[in-house]
Amino acid sequence: FLRLERGGIARLRSLEERGKGMGKAASIVCIGGANVDRKARLLAPFQLGTSHPVTTTQTAGGVARNVAENLGRLAQPVSLVSAVGDDHDGQWLIDVTSRYVNTSFIVRTPKANTGTYTAVLDERGEMVLALAGMAIYDTVGEEWLKQQWTRLGPISAVVLDTNFPKAVIRSVIAQCRQEDIPLCVVTVSVPKVKRLPSDLSGVTWFVTNEAEAKEFVGRNGHTDDIMKPILQAGAKNVVVTRGANGVAYATKQGETGAIAAPKVEVTDATGAGDAFAAGFLYGVLGGHTVEDACRFGMSSAALTLQTAETVHPALNEHLLQAAYARYFREGGTK
């Protein structure tokens, strides 16, 4: 017999209704940044105070947008709520993203230019410096979000990055808590993690990297000691990515663990964290444990690390499943 806690039956009904709502498929809704990424990769070691020969590329970016495209490529119904400028970059972003994502909730505004992210990578593909021109997100307010929310239709889960102002982030968390919608918060950077409220009640999965996790809790320490206060703040699950050192996770139920990273040749690290978040959600929303979902996330990140693109240009379910099997089933990392 299935034992349901108080409110469990109502929650199952609400999820069922949300999934069926008016015959429309429930969508994963990604809320946050959509930027133009410009990357300059050094052809020689970095030195201060001099110019450097580089190769340059332009791709679509923004954490929420990247997560959305990855999920769309993995055959998940996904919508993006964001803001772009009434400019060429904004139209280009919409055109590129709409191949995999419902972009009808992206608002174009004349108040600011489309967000840009400019990264300088060393000759190995690791970031040396990144510059974010994202004043456009300061034009986003709670009323704007409420208007968008009423149009979204059935929602299976929400992904929230930390690009929008504090009030908007708080509003999304409160809305998901009120409607009992699974919520994944994906932190963007050390400065922007400060936009999160201290109360994380309503956050189902808190996906972050080590530096951002330490900034959120306000101290250094071992990863296990950093994850505890995040759970105490109200998050149900915490996942901390640690680059080449792999991933650590902890749950409200007391499960903890660490998984070593697959060894891959890094072409470009940009977008790997977003690919991890999408792969993790693909796993956990597909019914896998947090531990196993982390393996899907790491498989997705490993694929992205081996390409110069922010989102792997050939990503699909088959490719991800094959990577998962290669890295974690066939004598790979356990």
ABEGO torsion letter per residue (X at the ends): XBBBBBGAAAAAAAAAAAAABGGBBBBBBBBEBBBBBBBBBBABBBBBGBBBBBBBBBBBBEAAAAAAAAAAAAGBBBBBBBBBBBBAAAAAAAAAAAAABBAAABBBBAABBBBBBBBBBBAAGBBABBBBBAAAAAABBAAAAAAAAAAAEBBABBBBBAABBAAAAAAAAAAAAAAGBBBBBBBABAAAAAABBABABGBABBBBBAAAAAAAAGBBEBAAAAAAAAAAAGBABBBBBAEAAEBBBBBAAGBBBBBBBBBBBBABABGAAAAAAAAAAAAAAAGBBAAAAAAAAAAAAAAAAABABABBAABBAAAAAAAAAAAAABGBBX
